[in-house]
Amino acid sequence: ATYDLLLPDFYSPLARYPVLYMLHERQQDYSVWRFHSNLAAAMGGRQFIVVLPSGTNSWYMGRYATFITRDLPDHIAATWPVSNLRGIAGIGAGGYGAFYVGGQVAALDARSFRTVSSMSGAFVDPSIALALDGVSINSRQQLAQSLTASAAMHVPLFFDCGNEDTFNNWGPTNYSLADSNDAMRDQLVARGRIVGTNVFYFRPAGDHTWTYWNSRIPAHLAFHESLFATFPSIAITSELGGASAVYTTDVVRVAGLASVADGIAAVAWSSSSRTLVTNGPAAGTDGWMADVP
């Protein structure tokens, strides 16, 4: 599998960064972001990593759902200095894919996404994806059901679609993707999502082109960035310099410098919460880190 990756300004391998996965439209691949989007410029000053995988025309279903939610995050975590705080976004079929995997993490035994967004999401009738690419996708009702289940209801959703986003070759009449996005919003609201609180939907002027998507990329990056920032930092008292931590729902990652005589092998951690006490060794190379339950 191939992917592209954008590192933040002033990137440091000793830091731990949130990760935003961005999924391309059908009939594209990972390279489209570099050559057609303003993503790199819009990332200026933002402190998270962006991963851009290829999903062919899979609509991110089947084995590609497992790839996006488990295999790729595990590879990224083993290769780059990232936290367990992840978001996912996409365009067109990638926007559908972001909503799909955002609601399916429990069923897929996958790594969770804490923020989900979509541009011009292809929330179409399943017959259309089947006719175009031979792929079985979920209906808007099924997507809404998974995104309002208890495991996903707390995940904020942000999506938009250009008002003029209409196709003339999908069925006997014109097919409005904008109307399909309206219907996706209605399905979410009918199941308990609240517009302006945990679902944010916009329908500005625009069609299914990079002109529209480039106009919306900064807003999507800002959405994920603002929510990444709401996860609280935890101050660590330590005699080792540079200690810091990032809180996620999975672990507290404690990190610092190996400023002890015997190096990282001598660093250990201990934590307590009510009656639970856990401890263990730290790991790392130049800097130490420990994932504390």
Buried (B, 14 or more C-beta within 10 A) or exposed (E): EEBBBBBBEEEEEBBBBBBBBBBBBBEBBBEBBEEBBBBEEBBEEBBBBBBBBBBEBBBBBEEBBBBBBBBBBEBBBEEBBBBBBBBBBBBBBBBBBBBBBBBBBEEBEBBBBBBBBBBBBBBBBBEBBEEBBEBEBBEBEBBBBBBBBEBBEEBBBBBBBBBBBBBEEBEEEEBBBBBBBBBBBEBBBEBEBEEEEBBBBBBBEBBBBBEBBBBBBBBBBEBBBEBBEEBEEEEBEBEBEEBBBBBBEEBBBBBBBBBEEEEBEEBEBEBEEEEEEEEEEBEBEEBBBBBBE
